[in-house]
Amino acid sequence: MDDLVIFDFDGVVADSEILANTVLAETITELGVPTTLDDAYRLYMGKRLADVIASVEIELERPVPQDFSADFQARTLVRFRRELHPVEGVHEYINAFAHIPRCIASSSSPERLSVCLKILQLEKTFGPHVYSASNVPRGKPYPDLFLHASERMGAKPGQTIVIEDSVSGVQAGVAAGMNVIGLLAASHIRDGHEERLREAGAHFIARSFADAGRFTRELLTRDTSPGSLE
């Protein structure tokens, strides 16, 4: 069985959502659309920056400044270099399943992923197997990115495990026909997030990477269709 584990990045490998969304909320507020951190989680988390900008422009009723994207990315990376840490338990999970092919499939840009992997000293862990939604026609919640990643890795969707923390990411994994673990291990998780991931279709809910490891072991030892373990 050609198994594969696909990791989302922000909020799964990197405990970055609270940092990135704080900067995003501040940046959007400065444009004239008051935005809280919870607003940013609810409206934008897990989406490509291009899709975020499109939504912001609808609220603004005008285009964002030409330097919006570059300014947001620069401010975010400054925050990451000071404060970014891995999600608790991710190293132990990776080590436990080192024999299983793995990759990252993220809504973040290739440039941001490269910088963050260096900050976290994980470049060698994933090597070239890092895929960005900027390289597919549609971002999450569409399945394009996950299908692209599994194809590049030589795995069938039904034999692929996706670990996701966002509603749009869970929806994308489900739409791709993969086994989706909704992860609640990062610092941005708030009350009600578990319900939102369940409603989005997550087959399993992991409150920690230890839980994710248990589900992964079960999936790897059974010839399953998505969600059949519950």
Backbone as CSV, one residue per row, in Angstrom:
resi,resn,N_x,N_y,N_z,CA_x,CA_y,CA_z,C_x,C_y,C_z
1,MET,0.845,-1.185,0.000,0.000,0.000,0.000,0.883,1.239,0.000
2,ASP,0.700,2.126,-0.966,1.514,3.331,-1.103,0.948,4.440,-0.222
3,ASP,1.249,4.373,1.068,0.709,5.339,2.014,1.441,6.674,1.902
4,LEU,0.769,7.715,2.353,1.327,9.061,2.346,0.686,9.864,3.460
5,VAL,1.481,10.673,4.151,0.954,11.641,5.111,1.214,13.037,4.551
6,ILE,0.130,13.807,4.377,0.237,15.204,3.943,-0.004,16.104,5.150
7,PHE,0.961,16.954,5.426,0.840,17.928,6.497,0.446,19.286,5.907
8,ASP,-0.613,19.886,6.426,-0.741,21.329,6.258,0.438,21.929,7.020
9,PHE,0.735,23.196,6.796,1.911,23.771,7.465,1.534,24.662,8.634
10,ASP,0.847,25.779,8.360,0.509,26.728,9.417,-0.542,26.133,10.343
11,GLY,-0.209,26.009,11.623,-1.138,25.447,12.589,-1.051,23.943,12.713
12,VAL,-0.181,23.314,11.894,0.033,21.867,11.971,1.510,21.576,12.225
13,VAL,2.374,22.063,11.367,3.817,21.937,11.589,4.335,23.151,12.365
14,ALA,4.000,24.335,11.879,4.420,25.578,12.537,3.268,26.155,13.351
15,ASP,3.566,26.549,14.578,2.539,27.174,15.420,2.477,28.658,15.056
16,SER,2.023,28.907,13.832,2.146,30.221,13.214,0.839,30.967,13.039
17,GLU,-0.292,30.293,13.209,-1.560,30.942,12.875,-1.821,32.167,13.741
18,ILE,-1.522,32.083,15.024,-1.789,33.234,15.890,-0.902,34.414,15.490
19,LEU,0.321,34.146,15.054,1.227,35.212,14.637,0.781,35.819,13.314
20,ALA,0.555,34.968,12.317,0.201,35.456,10.983,-1.140,36.170,10.986
21,ASN,-2.108,35.626,11.717,-3.424,36.239,11.719,-3.465,37.525,12.532
22,THR,-2.602,37.659,13.531,-2.481,38.927,14.246,-1.979,40.011,13.300
23,VAL,-0.945,39.685,12.527,-0.418,40.649,11.562,-1.457,40.958,10.494
24,LEU,-2.168,39.922,10.023,-3.187,40.127,8.999,-4.299,41.043,9.514
25,ALA,-4.778,40.790,10.730,-5.832,41.629,11.302,-5.376,43.074,11.429
26,GLU,-4.130,43.273,11.872,-3.593,44.630,12.000,-3.510,45.318,10.635
27,THR,-3.048,44.575,9.634,-2.853,45.153,8.302,-4.185,45.522,7.651
28,ILE,-5.177,44.645,7.789,-6.491,44.925,7.207,-7.166,46.086,7.936
29,THR,-7.015,46.124,9.252,-7.585,47.223,10.033,-7.005,48.562,9.576
30,GLU,-5.716,48.586,9.298,-5.074,49.820,8.833,-5.640,50.295,7.495
31,LEU,-6.217,49.383,6.718,-6.828,49.757,5.438,-8.204,50.385,5.617
32,GLY,-8.773,50.242,6.826,-10.083,50.818,7.081,-11.183,49.817,7.308
33,VAL,-10.830,48.537,7.423,-11.802,47.492,7.736,-11.435,46.924,9.104
34,PRO,-12.066,47.398,10.187,-11.713,46.901,11.514,-11.826,45.380,11.582
35,THR,-10.725,44.729,11.957,-10.650,43.272,11.929,-9.956,42.784,13.186
36,THR,-10.626,41.908,13.924,-10.026,41.323,15.123,-9.292,40.034,14.753
37,LEU,-8.532,39.532,15.712,-7.848,38.257,15.500,-8.865,37.146,15.233
38,ASP,-9.961,37.124,15.985,-10.982,36.101,15.763,-11.626,36.256,14.387
39,ASP,-11.804,37.499,13.925,-12.317,37.728,12.568,-11.383,37.095,11.542
40,ALA,-10.088,37.306,11.730,-9.106,36.769,10.784,-9.151,35.245,10.767
41,TYR,-9.258,34.631,11.957,-9.396,33.171,12.006,-10.616,32.722,11.215
42,ARG,-11.740,33.373,11.493,-13.021,32.942,10.923,-13.088,33.155,9.414
43,LEU,-12.553,34.262,8.942,-12.735,34.636,7.549,-11.610,34.188,6.623
44,TYR,-10.386,34.107,7.152,-9.240,33.976,6.250,-8.336,32.780,6.507
45,MET,-8.425,32.158,7.666,-7.465,31.119,8.012,-7.532,29.949,7.038
46,GLY,-6.374,29.515,6.574,-6.280,28.373,5.677,-6.410,28.704,4.212
47,LYS,-6.621,29.984,3.885,-6.829,30.376,2.488,-5.568,30.998,1.899
48,ARG,-5.471,30.948,0.566,-4.365,31.605,-0.122,-4.459,33.111,0.066
49,LEU,-3.302,33.774,0.068,-3.312,35.221,0.237,-4.092,35.899,-0.881
50,ALA,-4.009,35.361,-2.094,-4.764,35.953,-3.204,-6.261,35.925,-2.927
51,ASP,-6.743,34.841,-2.322,-8.166,34.743,-1.995,-8.528,35.657,-0.832
52,VAL,-7.604,35.809,0.118,-7.818,36.748,1.231,-7.942,38.170,0.686
53,ILE,-7.035,38.545,-0.196,-7.062,39.893,-0.768,-8.359,40.143,-1.524
54,ALA,-8.821,39.150,-2.272,-10.083,39.298,-3.005,-11.237,39.574,-2.045
55,SER,-11.264,38.876,-0.913,-12.326,39.090,0.076,-12.217,40.465,0.718
56,VAL,-10.996,40.888,1.025,-10.787,42.203,1.636,-11.228,43.306,0.675
57,GLU,-10.943,43.145,-0.604,-11.312,44.169,-1.579,-12.828,44.303,-1.713
58,ILE,-13.542,43.204,-1.509,-15.009,43.284,-1.505,-15.480,44.143,-0.332
59,GLU,-14.853,43.933,0.833,-15.212,44.730,2.013,-14.835,46.201,1.827
60,LEU,-13.687,46.427,1.236,-13.212,47.800,1.038,-13.962,48.531,-0.069
61,GLU,-14.475,47.752,-1.010,-15.083,48.285,-2.230,-14.058,49.064,-3.062
62,ARG,-12.804,48.627,-2.972,-11.736,49.193,-3.795,-10.550,48.230,-3.720
63,PRO,-9.616,48.333,-4.655,-8.432,47.472,-4.592,-7.558,47.814,-3.384
64,VAL,-6.867,46.809,-2.870,-5.887,47.070,-1.819,-4.678,47.744,-2.454
65,PRO,-3.857,48.434,-1.683,-2.645,49.049,-2.243,-1.752,48.010,-2.914
66,GLN,-0.998,48.440,-3.905,-0.154,47.514,-4.657,0.869,46.805,-3.777
67,ASP,1.292,47.450,-2.702,2.314,46.844,-1.850,1.715,46.043,-0.685
68,PHE,0.399,45.824,-0.714,-0.249,45.132,0.411,0.366,43.760,0.651
69,SER,0.469,42.971,-0.406,0.967,41.605,-0.256,2.398,41.589,0.252
70,ALA,3.247,42.383,-0.365,4.653,42.413,0.038,4.800,42.928,1.474
71,ASP,4.021,43.933,1.843,4.089,44.491,3.192,3.633,43.469,4.225
72,PHE,2.525,42.792,3.935,2.022,41.780,4.867,3.035,40.654,5.040
73,GLN,3.584,40.171,3.934,4.548,39.071,4.021,5.780,39.496,4.806
74,ALA,6.271,40.700,4.562,7.472,41.176,5.252,7.224,41.303,6.755
75,ARG,6.079,41.877,7.124,5.755,42.039,8.540,5.571,40.691,9.226
76,THR,4.970,39.747,8.501,4.759,38.412,9.061,6.087,37.707,9.301
77,LEU,7.000,37.797,8.358,8.287,37.121,8.515,9.108,37.719,9.644
78,VAL,8.985,39.029,9.857,9.652,39.648,11.005,9.146,39.016,12.289
79,ARG,7.824,38.854,12.387,7.230,38.239,13.580,7.674,36.778,13.711
80,PHE,7.700,36.054,12.595,8.113,34.650,12.631,9.551,34.499,13.122
81,ARG,10.438,35.335,12.618,11.844,35.204,13.007,12.051,35.423,14.502
82,ARG,11.156,36.193,15.109,11.242,36.440,16.553,10.550,35.364,17.373
83,GLU,9.423,34.839,16.878,8.531,34.096,17.768,8.076,32.727,17.274
84,LEU,8.450,32.308,16.065,7.886,31.077,15.514,8.454,29.835,16.190
85,HIS,7.553,28.898,16.526,7.918,27.608,17.107,7.120,26.508,16.412
86,PRO,7.602,25.274,16.494,6.810,24.166,15.946,5.605,23.874,16.827
87,VAL,4.590,23.270,16.242,3.444,22.810,17.028,3.917,21.680,17.951
88,GLU,3.468,21.724,19.186,3.894,20.727,20.171,3.590,19.313,19.680
89,GLY,4.602,18.471,19.697,4.423,17.063,19.351,4.714,16.718,17.908
90,VAL,4.918,17.728,17.047,5.093,17.420,15.620,6.387,16.649,15.369
91,HIS,7.462,16.976,16.075,8.721,16.256,15.877,8.570,14.786,16.262
92,GLU,7.907,14.532,17.377,7.709,13.156,17.827,6.859,12.368,16.820
93,TYR,5.834,13.026,16.269,4.991,12.368,15.268,5.815,12.040,14.025
94,ILE,6.589,12.996,13.539,7.406,12.768,12.347,8.378,11.615,12.575
95,ASN,9.008,11.582,13.737,9.958,10.509,14.037,9.268,9.152,14.118
96,ALA,8.063,9.133,14.675,7.340,7.870,14.832,6.943,7.271,13.488
97,PHE,6.730,8.137,12.492,6.297,7.656,11.173,7.323,8.015,10.096
98,ALA,8.590,7.940,10.476,9.665,8.307,9.549,9.712,7.392,8.330
99,HIS,9.132,6.191,8.447,9.148,5.228,7.342,8.041,5.488,6.321
100,ILE,7.143,6.415,6.615,6.025,6.717,5.714,6.367,7.972,4.905
101,PRO,6.194,7.939,3.576,6.430,9.162,2.792,5.579,10.316,3.312
102,ARG,6.143,11.506,3.285,5.447,12.668,3.828,5.733,13.886,2.956
103,CYS,4.818,14.840,3.019,5.021,16.102,2.317,4.196,17.181,3.002
104,ILE,4.434,18.413,2.597,3.655,19.560,3.048,2.812,20.048,1.884
105,ALA,1.560,20.403,2.163,0.684,21.026,1.169,0.000,22.199,1.859
106,SER,0.423,23.408,1.497,0.056,24.595,2.277,-0.463,25.711,1.388
107,SER,-1.324,26.536,1.957,-1.798,27.733,1.265,-0.753,28.842,1.243
108,SER,0.294,28.719,2.032,1.339,29.740,2.064,2.165,29.714,0.780
109,SER,2.839,30.827,0.521,3.668,30.933,-0.673,4.923,30.076,-0.522
110,PRO,5.536,29.669,-1.640,6.789,28.908,-1.552,7.868,29.660,-0.787
111,GLU,7.936,30.970,-0.973,8.962,31.765,-0.306,8.774,31.738,1.214
112,ARG,7.535,31.922,1.647,7.274,31.907,3.089,7.528,30.525,3.677
113,LEU,7.133,29.477,2.967,7.377,28.125,3.455,8.867,27.860,3.600
114,SER,9.650,28.301,2.624,11.089,28.089,2.670,11.707,28.767,3.885
115,VAL,11.316,30.016,4.123,11.859,30.746,5.273,11.465,30.061,6.578
116,CYS,10.214,29.673,6.694,9.732,29.071,7.948,10.377,27.717,8.212
117,LEU,10.566,26.921,7.175,11.217,25.630,7.354,12.655,25.820,7.834
118,LYS,13.312,26.856,7.357,14.666,27.154,7.829,14.644,27.589,9.285
119,ILE,13.686,28.452,9.640,13.574,28.901,11.023,13.387,27.708,11.962
120,LEU,12.557,26.751,11.530,12.242,25.580,12.356,13.247,24.442,12.176
121,GLN,14.218,24.636,11.294,15.248,23.626,11.004,14.621,22.315,10.529
122,LEU,13.670,22.445,9.609,12.968,21.279,9.081,13.145,21.109,7.575
123,GLU,14.105,21.843,6.986,14.265,21.726,5.523,14.570,20.298,5.111
124,LYS,15.476,19.627,5.814,15.862,18.270,5.441,14.755,17.266,5.726
125,THR,13.903,17.589,6.684,12.819,16.658,7.047,11.854,16.468,5.895
126,PHE,11.570,17.538,5.160,10.622,17.452,4.047,11.300,17.542,2.678
127,GLY,12.540,18.006,2.645,13.273,18.078,1.387,12.506,18.831,0.320
128,PRO,12.434,18.276,-0.903,11.739,18.967,-1.993,10.225,18.785,-1.970
129,HIS,9.736,18.004,-1.014,8.322,17.625,-1.029,7.467,18.660,-0.273
130,VAL,7.512,19.883,-0.769,6.772,21.003,-0.185,5.976,21.646,-1.312
131,TYR,4.641,21.609,-1.196,3.764,22.055,-2.275,2.908,23.224,-1.797
132,SER,2.816,24.239,-2.645,2.087,25.460,-2.307,0.851,25.604,-3.181
133,ALA,-0.191,26.166,-2.605,-1.434,26.396,-3.362,-1.251,27.412,-4.475
134,SER,-0.142,28.161,-4.446,0.107,29.100,-5.535,0.411,28.381,-6.842
135,ASN,0.644,27.064,-6.763,0.994,26.290,-7.950,-0.177,25.509,-8.539
136,VAL,-1.385,25.723,-8.012,-2.564,25.026,-8.533,-3.649,26.054,-8.858
137,PRO,-4.618,25.685,-9.705,-5.637,26.659,-10.131,-6.482,27.208,-8.986
138,ARG,-6.823,26.338,-8.037,-7.718,26.761,-6.956,-7.129,26.353,-5.613
139,GLY,-7.250,27.256,-4.648,-6.784,26.936,-3.298,-7.841,26.196,-2.500
140,LYS,-7.489,25.860,-1.253,-8.447,25.262,-0.332,-9.620,26.230,-0.165
141,PRO,-10.850,25.764,-0.125,-11.342,24.417,0.174,-11.448,23.465,-1.017
142,TYR,-10.961,23.863,-2.185,-10.968,22.949,-3.321,-9.878,21.895,-3.139
143,PRO,-10.023,20.736,-3.751,-9.080,19.636,-3.515,-7.796,19.709,-4.328
144,ASP,-7.646,20.718,-5.195,-6.555,20.754,-6.173,-5.177,20.515,-5.556
145,LEU,-4.877,21.211,-4.455,-3.537,21.131,-3.880,-3.245,19.736,-3.340
146,PHE,-4.178,19.154,-2.621,-3.950,17.826,-2.061,-3.833,16.775,-3.165
147,LEU,-4.633,16.897,-4.199,-4.533,15.959,-5.318,-3.205,16.125,-6.047
148,HIS,-2.762,17.359,-6.200,-1.458,17.628,-6.810,-0.345,16.986,-5.986
149,ALA,-0.408,17.168,-4.667,0.637,16.618,-3.798,0.651,15.100,-3.847
150,SER,-0.515,14.468,-3.761,-0.544,13.004,-3.766,-0.082,12.451,-5.107
151,GLU,-0.424,13.131,-6.197,0.034,12.687,-7.510,1.556,12.772,-7.612
152,ARG,2.109,13.895,-7.143,3.565,14.063,-7.203,4.285,13.031,-6.323
153,MET,3.630,12.630,-5.235,4.237,11.674,-4.316,3.945,10.226,-4.695
154,GLY,3.107,10.014,-5.719,2.807,8.667,-6.191,1.863,7.884,-5.299
155,ALA,0.957,8.582,-4.617,0.012,7.921,-3.713,-1.414,8.142,-4.190
156,LYS,-2.270,7.170,-3.905,-3.688,7.305,-4.234,-4.390,8.104,-3.129
157,PRO,-5.397,8.898,-3.489,-6.095,9.685,-2.460,-6.616,8.850,-1.301
158,GLY,-7.185,7.681,-1.573,-7.749,6.866,-0.508,-6.720,6.287,0.431
159,GLN,-5.432,6.329,0.040,-4.347,5.824,0.880,-3.539,6.971,1.497
160,THR,-4.108,8.161,1.416,-3.420,9.356,1.908,-4.088,9.891,3.171
161,ILE,-3.274,10.250,4.142,-3.730,10.860,5.388,-3.392,12.345,5.334
162,VAL,-4.375,13.186,5.590,-4.184,14.635,5.632,-4.326,15.094,7.083
163,ILE,-3.382,15.895,7.542,-3.480,16.491,8.879,-3.703,17.987,8.693
164,GLU,-4.834,18.466,9.153,-5.280,19.843,8.910,-5.833,20.465,10.178
165,ASP,-5.713,21.791,10.263,-6.269,22.500,11.411,-7.362,23.488,11.019
166,SER,-7.540,23.752,9.710,-8.496,24.771,9.284,-9.725,24.149,8.636
167,VAL,-10.824,24.881,8.678,-12.059,24.416,8.051,-11.860,24.224,6.553
168,SER,-11.253,25.208,5.896,-11.070,25.102,4.448,-10.141,23.957,4.085
169,GLY,-9.138,23.697,4.921,-8.235,22.582,4.667,-8.906,21.243,4.839
170,VAL,-9.717,21.108,5.878,-10.481,19.874,6.068,-11.409,19.644,4.885
171,GLN,-12.109,20.682,4.461,-13.008,20.552,3.308,-12.245,20.110,2.072
172,ALA,-11.044,20.637,1.875,-10.229,20.264,0.716,-9.815,18.804,0.775
173,GLY,-9.404,18.342,1.956,-9.002,16.946,2.097,-10.149,15.988,1.865
174,VAL,-11.314,16.340,2.400,-12.501,15.508,2.194,-12.871,15.472,0.714
175,ALA,-12.846,16.640,0.068,-13.178,16.714,-1.357,-12.195,15.910,-2.198
176,ALA,-10.960,15.760,-1.718,-9.950,14.986,-2.436,-10.103,13.490,-2.214
177,GLY,-10.996,13.083,-1.317,-11.203,11.665,-1.040,-10.151,11.066,-0.136
178,MET,-9.572,11.880,0.744,-8.503,11.442,1.628,-9.003,11.263,3.057
179,ASN,-8.196,10.608,3.876,-8.500,10.431,5.294,-8.026,11.672,6.040
180,VAL,-8.942,12.416,6.622,-8.613,13.729,7.175,-8.654,13.705,8.702
181,ILE,-7.516,14.067,9.286,-7.408,14.239,10.736,-7.445,15.728,11.035
182,GLY,-8.455,16.168,11.763,-8.534,17.556,12.203,-7.726,17.718,13.474
183,LEU,-6.719,18.584,13.439,-5.784,18.720,14.553,-6.080,19.968,15.379
184,LEU,-6.122,19.801,16.693,-6.421,20.899,17.620,-5.245,21.171,18.551
185,ALA,-4.009,21.029,18.057,-2.837,21.072,18.928,-2.148,22.429,18.999
186,ALA,-2.462,23.355,18.092,-1.736,24.625,18.040,-2.358,25.665,18.979
187,SER,-1.627,26.753,19.176,-2.037,27.746,20.176,-3.215,28.600,19.737
188,HIS,-3.580,28.582,18.456,-4.681,29.430,17.983,-6.046,28.799,18.185
189,ILE,-6.099,27.539,18.586,-7.379,26.828,18.692,-8.247,27.469,19.768
190,ARG,-9.507,27.746,19.420,-10.458,28.364,20.337,-11.657,27.439,20.547
191,ASP,-12.460,27.760,21.558,-13.691,26.999,21.798,-14.533,26.981,20.532
192,GLY,-15.083,25.823,20.225,-15.942,25.692,19.059,-15.220,25.229,17.807
193,HIS,-13.873,25.229,17.836,-13.150,24.854,16.617,-13.335,23.371,16.288
194,GLU,-13.384,22.553,17.315,-13.621,21.122,17.068,-14.923,20.909,16.312
195,GLU,-15.985,21.608,16.747,-17.275,21.456,16.064,-17.192,21.900,14.609
196,ARG,-16.458,23.001,14.371,-16.329,23.501,12.996,-15.588,22.497,12.108
197,LEU,-14.561,21.850,12.669,-13.841,20.854,11.874,-14.703,19.623,11.621
198,ARG,-15.489,19.239,12.624,-16.408,18.110,12.415,-17.437,18.450,11.340
199,GLU,-17.994,19.645,11.416,-18.981,20.061,10.421,-18.379,20.132,9.023
200,ALA,-17.092,20.449,8.950,-16.407,20.514,7.664,-16.137,19.128,7.089
201,GLY,-16.299,18.089,7.930,-16.175,16.727,7.434,-14.979,15.951,7.930
202,ALA,-14.227,16.478,8.909,-13.061,15.748,9.421,-13.474,14.353,9.877
203,HIS,-12.725,13.342,9.450,-13.045,11.970,9.821,-12.611,11.652,11.244
204,PHE,-11.575,12.330,11.703,-11.029,12.121,13.040,-10.654,13.473,13.628
205,ILE,-10.802,13.600,14.941,-10.398,14.825,15.641,-9.289,14.467,16.618
206,ALA,-8.126,15.104,16.446,-6.975,14.855,17.300,-6.704,16.107,18.128
207,ARG,-6.744,15.970,19.420,-6.471,17.113,20.294,-4.971,17.310,20.517
208,SER,-4.189,16.346,20.063,-2.732,16.411,20.180,-2.130,15.552,19.083
209,PHE,-0.822,15.664,18.892,-0.166,14.789,17.931,-0.129,13.347,18.431
210,ALA,-0.230,13.150,19.741,-0.342,11.780,20.246,-1.628,11.141,19.736
211,ASP,-2.743,11.891,19.766,-4.000,11.400,19.197,-3.854,11.152,17.697
212,ALA,-3.215,12.092,17.004,-3.022,11.934,15.559,-2.214,10.676,15.261
213,GLY,-1.228,10.383,16.098,-0.437,9.170,15.910,-1.272,7.917,16.067
214,ARG,-2.190,7.924,17.030,-3.056,6.753,17.223,-3.931,6.517,15.997
215,PHE,-4.545,7.583,15.488,-5.365,7.442,14.286,-4.521,6.994,13.095
216,THR,-3.322,7.536,12.993,-2.453,7.187,11.870,-2.095,5.709,11.902
217,ARG,-1.744,5.201,13.066,-1.410,3.779,13.171,-2.592,2.902,12.770
218,GLU,-3.781,3.285,13.188,-4.969,2.510,12.816,-5.185,2.532,11.309
219,LEU,-5.024,3.697,10.702,-5.222,3.817,9.260,-4.180,3.019,8.486
220,LEU,-2.956,3.009,8.967,-1.884,2.322,8.249,-1.983,0.806,8.351
221,THR,-2.705,0.308,9.332,-2.799,-1.148,9.516,-4.109,-1.713,8.997
222,ARG,-4.948,-0.868,8.399,-6.210,-1.363,7.860,-6.374,-0.866,6.427
223,ASP,-6.989,-1.683,5.609,-7.309,-1.270,4.244,-8.639,-0.524,4.322
224,THR,-8.568,0.790,4.449,-9.755,1.556,4.791,-10.152,2.523,3.696
225,SER,-11.409,2.880,3.708,-11.871,4.035,2.950,-11.948,5.202,3.921
226,PRO,-11.941,6.442,3.420,-11.904,7.586,4.320,-12.983,7.542,5.397
227,GLY,-12.545,7.667,6.659,-13.485,7.787,7.759,-14.022,6.479,8.299
228,SER,-13.561,5.341,7.792,-14.206,4.084,8.152,-13.821,3.558,9.514
229,LEU,-12.893,4.241,10.220,-12.479,3.738,11.529,-13.409,4.159,12.631
230,GLU,-14.216,5.179,12.439,-15.049,5.677,13.539,-16.381,4.938,13.552
